[in-house]
Amino acid sequence: MKLKALATALLTVVPSAIAAATSKVSQQQLFKPPQVFKNANLVHVISLEKNYVKEQINVLIENTSKEPQRDYYLPFASEQIARVGGFEVKDRKDANAGPFISEPAEYDANSDLQYYRISLPAPLKAGGQQTLGISFYYLKAYRPLPARIKQDEKQFLVYEFSLYAPSAYPTSKQKTEVKAASSTIPDYTKLGDDKSEMPQKQGAKLTYGPFGEQPAGAVSPAQVRFEFTKPVTHVSQLERDIEVSHWGGNVAFEERYDLRHLGANLSTPFNRVKFAQSSFFSPTSTALKDLRVPLQVGSVDPYFTDVIGNVSTSKFRSNKRESLLELKPRYPIFGGWKYPFTIGWNSDASNLVRKTASGGYILKVPFLEGPKQAEGVEYSRVSIRVLLPEGARNVKYYTGVPKSSIIETSVGLHKTYLDTLGRTAVVIKAQNLVDEFRDRDVIISYETPALDTLRKPFIVFGSMMAVYIVAWALGKVEVGFSKN
């Protein structure tokens, strides 16, 4: 009887629990931002000029509710949001206003639709309007077509998008502009009849629209196929170490790259002779043959290594105006190939570290340096580790990289040679960045008490004295047999 009662109870409770869980998931998946805004006018600009996609949405939003509103949502497919980086929002009419707070707002990890939440600096009153400038980047955005080409053939890339900009709100008027890397665009989506055909093509630019009233979430699939004669350079992992030394007056940099070419693969085996012959008349090639790394003025002692060892095919030029490191990999990098390598250099600490009136220090270095290519470089993962002098405390840090791309920050200890307590290490990890963020800095303020500053010299002096004393004591020991 007891077993029967227990079974009956379970049969009653389990369906209720399953129903409750299903109801909860349904509510999450059915989440829709409150319809409190409308897009009065919207211009969507898609730039395909580099090997990553830059999208800009300039939109005039209007509060259609009866109460002030602050949160504006922008939708993305779950597959898209994993490749979105550098998400920033500014006021189009006020260039001095800082970026608005924006961050991913996931309501259900299993949902096909995710959102970025944009917090306006002040609630927008009922009926009020504000112009937003939304910009972001897509990484791994292209698909080569054909997927395989010969060594000397042209490369074509395909980008798929929607003619209507992503929006969680109705839009009264909008248009979409697509800027390709080349005016050679053999295939692209066309709309309308012969008399009113869309888009309008002017060189490398396609213009769709203007479109009339569209509901929230409207989508119109489209694609464009264009010629891209440059390498599709992708860095899946960048580890950047910065080591500050007050005693040496030096800041040492080292960067480790896992670089890949995401363009069309070779359909035939690589021909070294044919490639060498082509270098005399310099035809267009999708291979990555060299890298240019602009460094800060005053940088010295550069080095360039890969998994085999030191690479001598590099050139460093330094003067009062620039410091440029030119690298040439051991082999040209074609589509589907990868090339892991390491570069490093030193800089005078006086150019990067400043002492404050209170006795502390401020370090200012670029978040990204690395290669600067005409076709651009994209980074899936970036890890920066700054090693401050031993005993550094009261550490504070700031970076100009969008907060939506920062995935982890920490302050810990890292022990190196002759350390006792360990050096203070600031670690910042980011994702989905592009080389357009080279002008963003990392600023770190810290303090180093005099006792901690003198700790290492005392340790070195004490260690050397101990060695001398032990050597002297051992020299006094008589080893041998007595005459007795």
LUMNUMI-412185 format. One record per residue (C-alpha): residue number from 1; x, y, z. Coordinates in steps of 0.2 Angstrom, whole numbers, padded with zeros to 4 digits. Example, Ala and Ser with C-alpha at 12.3 -4.5 7.8 and 13.67 -1.06 7.14 Angstrom:
BEGIN
+-----+-------+-------+-------+
! num !     X !     Y !     Z !
+-----+-------+-------+-------+
!   1 !  0062 ! -0022 !  0039 !
!   2 !  0068 ! -0005 !  0036 !
+-----+-------+-------+-------+
***
This chain:
BEGIN
+-----+-------+-------+-------+
! num !     X !     Y !     Z !
+-----+-------+-------+-------+
!   1 !  0000 !  0000 !  0000 !
!   2 !  0014 !  0012 !  0004 !
!   3 !  0023 !  0009 ! -0012 !
!   4 !  0006 !  0012 ! -0022 !
!   5 !  0004 !  0028 ! -0012 !
!   6 !  0022 !  0034 ! -0016 !
!   7 !  0020 !  0030 ! -0035 !
!   8 !  0003 !  0039 ! -0035 !
!   9 !  0011 !  0054 ! -0027 !
!  10 !  0026 !  0054 ! -0040 !
!  11 !  0014 !  0053 ! -0054 !
!  12 !  0005 !  0068 ! -0048 !
!  13 !  0021 !  0079 ! -0044 !
!  14 !  0032 !  0075 ! -0059 !
!  15 !  0020 !  0081 ! -0073 !
!  16 !  0017 !  0097 ! -0063 !
!  17 !  0036 !  0100 ! -0061 !
!  18 !  0038 !  0097 ! -0080 !
!  19 !  0024 !  0108 ! -0084 !
!  20 !  0031 !  0122 ! -0073 !
!  21 !  0048 !  0120 ! -0081 !
!  22 !  0041 !  0120 ! -0098 !
!  23 !  0031 !  0136 ! -0094 !
!  24 !  0046 !  0145 ! -0088 !
!  25 !  0056 !  0141 ! -0103 !
!  26 !  0042 !  0146 ! -0114 !
!  27 !  0041 !  0163 ! -0105 !
!  28 !  0060 !  0165 ! -0108 !
!  29 !  0059 !  0160 ! -0126 !
!  30 !  0044 !  0171 ! -0129 !
!  31 !  0052 !  0186 ! -0122 !
!  32 !  0050 !  0202 ! -0132 !
!  33 !  0056 !  0219 ! -0128 !
!  34 !  0042 !  0231 ! -0123 !
!  35 !  0036 !  0240 ! -0138 !
!  36 !  0040 !  0257 ! -0131 !
!  37 !  0050 !  0264 ! -0146 !
!  38 !  0049 !  0266 ! -0164 !
!  39 !  0063 !  0270 ! -0177 !
!  40 !  0057 !  0285 ! -0186 !
!  41 !  0072 !  0285 ! -0198 !
!  42 !  0086 !  0272 ! -0200 !
!  43 !  0102 !  0271 ! -0211 !
!  44 !  0111 !  0254 ! -0211 !
!  45 !  0129 !  0254 ! -0218 !
!  46 !  0138 !  0238 ! -0221 !
!  47 !  0156 !  0239 ! -0225 !
!  48 !  0165 !  0224 ! -0233 !
!  49 !  0181 !  0234 ! -0237 !
!  50 !  0191 !  0223 ! -0225 !
!  51 !  0192 !  0205 ! -0220 !
!  52 !  0180 !  0208 ! -0206 !
!  53 !  0163 !  0216 ! -0208 !
!  54 !  0159 !  0233 ! -0200 !
!  55 !  0141 !  0238 ! -0198 !
!  56 !  0134 !  0255 ! -0193 !
!  57 !  0116 !  0258 ! -0189 !
!  58 !  0111 !  0277 ! -0188 !
!  59 !  0094 !  0278 ! -0181 !
!  60 !  0082 !  0291 ! -0174 !
!  61 !  0072 !  0283 ! -0161 !
!  62 !  0056 !  0289 ! -0153 !
!  63 !  0048 !  0285 ! -0137 !
!  64 !  0030 !  0280 ! -0141 !
!  65 !  0025 !  0276 ! -0123 !
!  66 !  0017 !  0287 ! -0110 !
!  67 !  0032 !  0285 ! -0098 !
!  68 !  0050 !  0289 ! -0099 !
!  69 !  0061 !  0275 ! -0106 !
!  70 !  0079 !  0271 ! -0105 !
!  71 !  0083 !  0253 ! -0111 !
!  72 !  0083 !  0251 ! -0130 !
!  73 !  0086 !  0233 ! -0137 !
!  74 !  0094 !  0227 ! -0153 !
!  75 !  0091 !  0209 ! -0158 !
!  76 !  0104 !  0196 ! -0165 !
!  77 !  0103 !  0178 ! -0170 !
!  78 !  0112 !  0167 ! -0157 !
!  79 !  0124 !  0162 ! -0171 !
!  80 !  0128 !  0180 ! -0175 !
!  81 !  0130 !  0186 ! -0157 !
!  82 !  0145 !  0174 ! -0154 !
!  83 !  0154 !  0183 ! -0168 !
!  84 !  0149 !  0201 ! -0164 !
!  85 !  0163 !  0212 ! -0156 !
!  86 !  0167 !  0230 ! -0153 !
!  87 !  0149 !  0235 ! -0150 !
!  88 !  0148 !  0253 ! -0146 !
!  89 !  0134 !  0266 ! -0146 !
!  90 !  0136 !  0285 ! -0146 !
!  91 !  0125 !  0300 ! -0148 !
!  92 !  0125 !  0306 ! -0166 !
!  93 !  0122 !  0324 ! -0162 !
!  94 !  0135 !  0325 ! -0148 !
!  95 !  0152 !  0319 ! -0152 !
!  96 !  0159 !  0323 ! -0135 !
!  97 !  0146 !  0312 ! -0126 !
!  98 !  0155 !  0295 ! -0121 !
!  99 !  0149 !  0278 ! -0127 !
! 100 !  0132 !  0273 ! -0119 !
! 101 !  0132 !  0257 ! -0108 !
! 102 !  0128 !  0242 ! -0119 !
! 103 !  0130 !  0224 ! -0115 !
! 104 !  0123 !  0207 ! -0120 !
! 105 !  0106 !  0203 ! -0112 !
! 106 !  0103 !  0184 ! -0114 !
! 107 !  0086 !  0178 ! -0107 !
! 108 !  0088 !  0160 ! -0113 !
! 109 !  0104 !  0152 ! -0119 !
! 110 !  0094 !  0140 ! -0130 !
! 111 !  0084 !  0154 ! -0138 !
! 112 !  0087 !  0158 ! -0157 !
! 113 !  0086 !  0176 ! -0153 !
! 114 !  0097 !  0186 ! -0141 !
! 115 !  0098 !  0205 ! -0137 !
! 116 !  0110 !  0219 ! -0134 !
! 117 !  0103 !  0231 ! -0121 !
! 118 !  0108 !  0249 ! -0124 !
! 119 !  0105 !  0260 ! -0108 !
! 120 !  0102 !  0278 ! -0113 !
! 121 !  0112 !  0291 ! -0102 !
! 122 !  0095 !  0298 ! -0097 !
! 123 !  0077 !  0292 ! -0098 !
! 124 !  0069 !  0298 ! -0114 !
! 125 !  0053 !  0307 ! -0111 !
! 126 !  0036 !  0302 ! -0119 !
! 127 !  0036 !  0307 ! -0137 !
! 128 !  0055 !  0312 ! -0136 !
! 129 !  0067 !  0308 ! -0150 !
! 130 !  0086 !  0304 ! -0149 !
! 131 !  0098 !  0299 ! -0163 !
! 132 !  0109 !  0284 ! -0160 !
! 133 !  0125 !  0279 ! -0169 !
! 134 !  0127 !  0260 ! -0166 !
! 135 !  0143 !  0251 ! -0173 !
! 136 !  0149 !  0234 ! -0172 !
! 137 !  0160 !  0221 ! -0181 !
! 138 !  0157 !  0203 ! -0187 !
! 139 !  0171 !  0191 ! -0187 !
! 140 !  0172 !  0175 ! -0198 !
! 141 !  0159 !  0184 ! -0208 !
! 142 !  0163 !  0178 ! -0226 !
! 143 !  0162 !  0162 ! -0236 !
! 144 !  0174 !  0160 ! -0251 !
! 145 !  0165 !  0155 ! -0267 !
! 146 !  0172 !  0145 ! -0275 !
! 147 !  0179 !  0137 ! -0259 !
! 148 !  0195 !  0131 ! -0269 !
! 149 !  0205 !  0141 ! -0281 !
! 150 !  0222 !  0139 ! -0291 !
! 151 !  0237 !  0148 ! -0284 !
! 152 !  0236 !  0162 ! -0297 !
! 153 !  0217 !  0163 ! -0298 !
! 154 !  0206 !  0177 ! -0291 !
! 155 !  0197 !  0175 ! -0274 !
! 156 !  0178 !  0179 ! -0272 !
! 157 !  0169 !  0181 ! -0255 !
! 158 !  0151 !  0180 ! -0251 !
! 159 !  0142 !  0189 ! -0237 !
! 160 !  0124 !  0185 ! -0232 !
! 161 !  0114 !  0199 ! -0223 !
! 162 !  0096 !  0206 ! -0221 !
! 163 !  0090 !  0221 ! -0232 !
! 164 !  0081 !  0227 ! -0216 !
! 165 !  0092 !  0231 ! -0201 !
! 166 !  0090 !  0221 ! -0186 !
! 167 !  0077 !  0229 ! -0175 !
! 168 !  0066 !  0225 ! -0160 !
! 169 !  0054 !  0239 ! -0164 !
! 170 !  0044 !  0245 ! -0180 !
! 171 !  0053 !  0256 ! -0192 !
! 172 !  0045 !  0270 ! -0202 !
! 173 !  0059 !  0272 ! -0215 !
! 174 !  0075 !  0265 ! -0219 !
! 175 !  0089 !  0261 ! -0232 !
! 176 !  0104 !  0249 ! -0233 !
! 177 !  0121 !  0253 ! -0240 !
! 178 !  0133 !  0240 ! -0244 !
! 179 !  0152 !  0245 ! -0248 !
! 180 !  0162 !  0231 ! -0255 !
! 181 !  0181 !  0230 ! -0256 !
! 182 !  0180 !  0230 ! -0275 !
! 183 !  0169 !  0236 ! -0289 !
! 184 !  0170 !  0219 ! -0296 !
! 185 !  0153 !  0212 ! -0289 !
! 186 !  0147 !  0198 ! -0301 !
! 187 !  0132 !  0192 ! -0290 !
! 188 !  0121 !  0202 ! -0278 !
! 189 !  0103 !  0201 ! -0273 !
! 190 !  0091 !  0211 ! -0284 !
! 191 !  0074 !  0218 ! -0281 !
! 192 !  0059 !  0225 ! -0291 !
! 193 !  0056 !  0225 ! -0310 !
! 194 !  0068 !  0232 ! -0324 !
! 195 !  0061 !  0249 ! -0322 !
! 196 !  0063 !  0251 ! -0303 !
! 197 !  0077 !  0238 ! -0300 !
! 198 !  0086 !  0238 ! -0283 !
! 199 !  0099 !  0241 ! -0278 !
! 200 !  0107 !  0256 ! -0286 !
! 201 !  0125 !  0252 ! -0290 !
! 202 !  0139 !  0265 ! -0290 !
! 203 !  0156 !  0257 ! -0292 !
! 204 !  0159 !  0247 ! -0276 !
! 205 !  0143 !  0253 ! -0267 !
! 206 !  0126 !  0246 ! -0267 !
! 207 !  0111 !  0255 ! -0261 !
! 208 !  0094 !  0247 ! -0256 !
! 209 !  0079 !  0257 ! -0252 !
! 210 !  0072 !  0268 ! -0245 !
! 211 !  0060 !  0255 ! -0238 !
! 212 !  0043 !  0260 ! -0230 !
! 213 !  0035 !  0255 ! -0214 !
! 214 !  0042 !  0238 ! -0208 !
! 215 !  0036 !  0228 ! -0192 !
! 216 !  0048 !  0224 ! -0178 !
! 217 !  0059 !  0209 ! -0182 !
! 218 !  0057 !  0211 ! -0201 !
! 219 !  0070 !  0201 ! -0211 !
! 220 !  0073 !  0200 ! -0230 !
! 221 !  0088 !  0189 ! -0234 !
! 222 !  0101 !  0195 ! -0246 !
! 223 !  0119 !  0191 ! -0251 !
! 224 !  0133 !  0199 ! -0261 !
! 225 !  0148 !  0191 ! -0269 !
! 226 !  0163 !  0202 ! -0273 !
! 227 !  0181 !  0201 ! -0277 !
! 228 !  0193 !  0201 ! -0263 !
! 229 !  0211 !  0200 ! -0269 !
! 230 !  0219 !  0201 ! -0252 !
! 231 !  0222 !  0188 ! -0238 !
! 232 !  0208 !  0185 ! -0225 !
! 233 !  0219 !  0187 ! -0210 !
! 234 !  0212 !  0180 ! -0194 !
! 235 !  0221 !  0178 ! -0177 !
! 236 !  0212 !  0165 ! -0166 !
! 237 !  0223 !  0168 ! -0151 !
! 238 !  0234 !  0183 ! -0146 !
! 239 !  0244 !  0182 ! -0129 !
! 240 !  0252 !  0199 ! -0125 !
! 241 !  0264 !  0201 ! -0111 !
! 242 !  0270 !  0218 ! -0104 !
! 243 !  0284 !  0218 ! -0091 !
! 244 !  0288 !  0234 ! -0081 !
! 245 !  0305 !  0236 ! -0073 !
! 246 !  0309 !  0251 ! -0063 !
! 247 !  0327 !  0246 ! -0059 !
! 248 !  0330 !  0243 ! -0078 !
! 249 !  0320 !  0258 ! -0084 !
! 250 !  0312 !  0246 ! -0096 !
! 251 !  0296 !  0240 ! -0102 !
! 252 !  0297 !  0223 ! -0111 !
! 253 !  0284 !  0217 ! -0124 !
! 254 !  0281 !  0200 ! -0131 !
! 255 !  0266 !  0194 ! -0142 !
! 256 !  0262 !  0176 ! -0147 !
! 257 !  0251 !  0174 ! -0162 !
! 258 !  0241 !  0160 ! -0168 !
! 259 !  0237 !  0167 ! -0186 !
! 260 !  0226 !  0159 ! -0199 !
! 261 !  0221 !  0163 ! -0217 !
! 262 !  0202 !  0160 ! -0219 !
! 263 !  0201 !  0163 ! -0238 !
! 264 !  0199 !  0151 ! -0252 !
! 265 !  0210 !  0135 ! -0251 !
! 266 !  0221 !  0130 ! -0265 !
! 267 !  0214 !  0117 ! -0277 !
! 268 !  0231 !  0112 ! -0282 !
! 269 !  0248 !  0109 ! -0273 !
! 270 !  0258 !  0124 ! -0269 !
! 271 !  0271 !  0128 ! -0282 !
! 272 !  0286 !  0136 ! -0275 !
! 273 !  0295 !  0139 ! -0292 !
! 274 !  0279 !  0147 ! -0299 !
! 275 !  0277 !  0158 ! -0284 !
! 276 !  0295 !  0164 ! -0285 !
! 277 !  0293 !  0168 ! -0304 !
! 278 !  0277 !  0178 ! -0300 !
! 279 !  0287 !  0189 ! -0288 !
! 280 !  0295 !  0198 ! -0303 !
! 281 !  0280 !  0205 ! -0310 !
! 282 !  0270 !  0206 ! -0294 !
! 283 !  0252 !  0200 ! -0299 !
! 284 !  0238 !  0201 ! -0286 !
! 285 !  0239 !  0186 ! -0274 !
! 286 !  0228 !  0181 ! -0259 !
! 287 !  0243 !  0174 ! -0250 !
! 288 !  0250 !  0183 ! -0235 !
! 289 !  0268 !  0187 ! -0239 !
! 290 !  0273 !  0200 ! -0226 !
! 291 !  0267 !  0209 ! -0210 !
! 292 !  0270 !  0227 ! -0205 !
! 293 !  0271 !  0230 ! -0186 !
! 294 !  0271 !  0249 ! -0182 !
! 295 !  0279 !  0250 ! -0164 !
! 296 !  0280 !  0265 ! -0153 !
! 297 !  0294 !  0278 ! -0156 !
! 298 !  0309 !  0273 ! -0146 !
! 299 !  0306 !  0254 ! -0147 !
! 300 !  0322 !  0244 ! -0148 !
! 301 !  0329 !  0226 ! -0148 !
! 302 !  0315 !  0218 ! -0158 !
! 303 !  0315 !  0199 ! -0162 !
! 304 !  0304 !  0187 ! -0172 !
! 305 !  0303 !  0168 ! -0170 !
! 306 !  0292 !  0154 ! -0175 !
! 307 !  0290 !  0136 ! -0170 !
! 308 !  0307 !  0132 ! -0178 !
! 309 !  0317 !  0146 ! -0171 !
! 310 !  0323 !  0163 ! -0175 !
! 311 !  0317 !  0170 ! -0192 !
! 312 !  0330 !  0181 ! -0200 !
! 313 !  0319 !  0188 ! -0214 !
! 314 !  0314 !  0203 ! -0205 !
! 315 !  0319 !  0222 ! -0205 !
! 316 !  0318 !  0235 ! -0191 !
! 317 !  0318 !  0253 ! -0195 !
! 318 !  0318 !  0266 ! -0181 !
! 319 !  0320 !  0285 ! -0180 !
! 320 !  0313 !  0300 ! -0171 !
! 321 !  0297 !  0298 ! -0180 !
! 322 !  0293 !  0280 ! -0181 !
! 323 !  0298 !  0262 ! -0177 !
! 324 !  0293 !  0249 ! -0189 !
! 325 !  0296 !  0230 ! -0189 !
! 326 !  0293 !  0222 ! -0206 !
! 327 !  0291 !  0203 ! -0205 !
! 328 !  0292 !  0190 ! -0218 !
! 329 !  0285 !  0172 ! -0214 !
! 330 !  0295 !  0157 ! -0219 !
! 331 !  0282 !  0153 ! -0232 !
! 332 !  0268 !  0162 ! -0240 !
! 333 !  0252 !  0159 ! -0231 !
! 334 !  0237 !  0154 ! -0242 !
! 335 !  0219 !  0150 ! -0238 !
! 336 !  0217 !  0137 ! -0224 !
! 337 !  0235 !  0138 ! -0219 !
! 338 !  0241 !  0144 ! -0202 !
! 339 !  0257 !  0152 ! -0195 !
! 340 !  0260 !  0153 ! -0176 !
! 341 !  0274 !  0165 ! -0172 !
! 342 !  0281 !  0177 ! -0158 !
! 343 !  0288 !  0194 ! -0158 !
! 344 !  0295 !  0205 ! -0144 !
! 345 !  0304 !  0222 ! -0141 !
! 346 !  0309 !  0234 ! -0127 !
! 347 !  0304 !  0252 ! -0124 !
! 348 !  0311 !  0265 ! -0113 !
! 349 !  0300 !  0266 ! -0097 !
! 350 !  0301 !  0285 ! -0097 !
! 351 !  0290 !  0285 ! -0112 !
! 352 !  0276 !  0274 ! -0105 !
! 353 !  0277 !  0276 ! -0086 !
! 354 !  0274 !  0292 ! -0077 !
! 355 !  0276 !  0296 ! -0059 !
! 356 !  0262 !  0305 ! -0050 !
! 357 !  0263 !  0319 ! -0037 !
! 358 !  0258 !  0307 ! -0023 !
! 359 !  0272 !  0295 ! -0027 !
! 360 !  0263 !  0282 ! -0037 !
! 361 !  0265 !  0277 ! -0055 !
! 362 !  0254 !  0277 ! -0070 !
! 363 !  0257 !  0265 ! -0085 !
! 364 !  0249 !  0269 ! -0102 !
! 365 !  0251 !  0256 ! -0116 !
! 366 !  0241 !  0252 ! -0132 !
! 367 !  0229 !  0238 ! -0129 !
! 368 !  0233 !  0231 ! -0147 !
! 369 !  0249 !  0234 ! -0157 !
! 370 !  0253 !  0220 ! -0169 !
! 371 !  0252 !  0219 ! -0188 !
! 372 !  0244 !  0234 ! -0197 !
! 373 !  0238 !  0228 ! -0214 !
! 374 !  0228 !  0236 ! -0228 !
! 375 !  0216 !  0222 ! -0228 !
! 376 !  0214 !  0222 ! -0209 !
! 377 !  0217 !  0209 ! -0195 !
! 378 !  0203 !  0202 ! -0184 !
! 379 !  0206 !  0194 ! -0167 !
! 380 !  0195 !  0180 ! -0159 !
! 381 !  0204 !  0180 ! -0142 !
! 382 !  0216 !  0192 ! -0134 !
! 383 !  0224 !  0190 ! -0117 !
! 384 !  0235 !  0204 ! -0110 !
! 385 !  0245 !  0201 ! -0095 !
! 386 !  0254 !  0216 ! -0087 !
! 387 !  0268 !  0212 ! -0074 !
! 388 !  0271 !  0226 ! -0062 !
! 389 !  0286 !  0228 ! -0051 !
! 390 !  0286 !  0217 ! -0036 !
! 391 !  0276 !  0224 ! -0021 !
! 392 !  0265 !  0235 ! -0032 !
! 393 !  0248 !  0238 ! -0023 !
! 394 !  0233 !  0249 ! -0024 !
! 395 !  0231 !  0244 ! -0042 !
! 396 !  0218 !  0252 ! -0053 !
! 397 !  0216 !  0249 ! -0072 !
! 398 !  0205 !  0255 ! -0086 !
! 399 !  0204 !  0251 ! -0105 !
! 400 !  0196 !  0260 ! -0119 !
! 401 !  0191 !  0244 ! -0127 !
! 402 !  0172 !  0242 ! -0127 !
! 403 !  0166 !  0233 ! -0111 !
! 404 !  0155 !  0221 ! -0121 !
! 405 !  0171 !  0213 ! -0128 !
! 406 !  0179 !  0211 ! -0111 !
! 407 !  0176 !  0194 ! -0104 !
! 408 !  0188 !  0193 ! -0089 !
! 409 !  0199 !  0204 ! -0078 !
! 410 !  0209 !  0199 ! -0063 !
! 411 !  0224 !  0205 ! -0052 !
! 412 !  0235 !  0191 ! -0045 !
! 413 !  0253 !  0187 ! -0042 !
! 414 !  0266 !  0180 ! -0054 !
! 415 !  0283 !  0174 ! -0048 !
! 416 !  0299 !  0176 ! -0059 !
! 417 !  0318 !  0176 ! -0055 !
! 418 !  0324 !  0182 ! -0038 !
! 419 !  0306 !  0187 ! -0033 !
! 420 !  0301 !  0184 ! -0015 !
! 421 !  0282 !  0189 ! -0014 !
! 422 !  0279 !  0189 ! -0033 !
! 423 !  0275 !  0202 ! -0045 !
! 424 !  0258 !  0210 ! -0047 !
! 425 !  0250 !  0204 ! -0063 !
! 426 !  0235 !  0212 ! -0071 !
! 427 !  0226 !  0201 ! -0084 !
! 428 !  0213 !  0207 ! -0096 !
! 429 !  0205 !  0195 ! -0108 !
! 430 !  0194 !  0201 ! -0123 !
! 431 !  0185 !  0193 ! -0138 !
! 432 !  0180 !  0198 ! -0155 !
! 433 !  0192 !  0213 ! -0158 !
! 434 !  0199 !  0220 ! -0174 !
! 435 !  0214 !  0231 ! -0178 !
! 436 !  0204 !  0247 ! -0178 !
! 437 !  0206 !  0246 ! -0159 !
! 438 !  0224 !  0249 ! -0160 !
! 439 !  0222 !  0267 ! -0154 !
! 440 !  0213 !  0261 ! -0137 !
! 441 !  0225 !  0261 ! -0122 !
! 442 !  0227 !  0251 ! -0106 !
! 443 !  0230 !  0263 ! -0091 !
! 444 !  0236 !  0256 ! -0075 !
! 445 !  0239 !  0266 ! -0059 !
! 446 !  0249 !  0258 ! -0044 !
! 447 !  0260 !  0261 ! -0029 !
! 448 !  0277 !  0254 ! -0024 !
! 449 !  0283 !  0257 ! -0006 !
! 450 !  0301 !  0260 ! -0004 !
! 451 !  0304 !  0244 !  0006 !
! 452 !  0297 !  0234 ! -0008 !
! 453 !  0307 !  0243 ! -0021 !
! 454 !  0323 !  0239 ! -0012 !
! 455 !  0318 !  0221 ! -0008 !
! 456 !  0326 !  0214 ! -0024 !
! 457 !  0343 !  0223 ! -0023 !
! 458 !  0344 !  0217 ! -0004 !
! 459 !  0340 !  0199 ! -0009 !
! 460 !  0353 !  0200 ! -0023 !
! 461 !  0366 !  0207 ! -0012 !
! 462 !  0362 !  0195 !  0002 !
! 463 !  0363 !  0180 ! -0009 !
! 464 !  0380 !  0185 ! -0016 !
! 465 !  0387 !  0188 !  0001 !
! 466 !  0380 !  0171 !  0007 !
! 467 !  0389 !  0163 ! -0008 !
! 468 !  0405 !  0172 ! -0004 !
! 469 !  0404 !  0167 !  0014 !
! 470 !  0401 !  0149 !  0010 !
! 471 !  0415 !  0149 ! -0002 !
! 472 !  0427 !  0157 !  0011 !
! 473 !  0421 !  0144 !  0024 !
! 474 !  0424 !  0130 !  0012 !
! 475 !  0441 !  0136 !  0008 !
! 476 !  0446 !  0136 !  0027 !
! 477 !  0442 !  0118 !  0028 !
! 478 !  0457 !  0106 !  0027 !
! 479 !  0454 !  0091 !  0017 !
! 480 !  0467 !  0077 !  0018 !
! 481 !  0476 !  0064 !  0030 !
! 482 !  0486 !  0069 !  0045 !
! 483 !  0504 !  0065 !  0046 !
! 484 !  0502 !  0055 !  0062 !
+-----+-------+-------+-------+
***
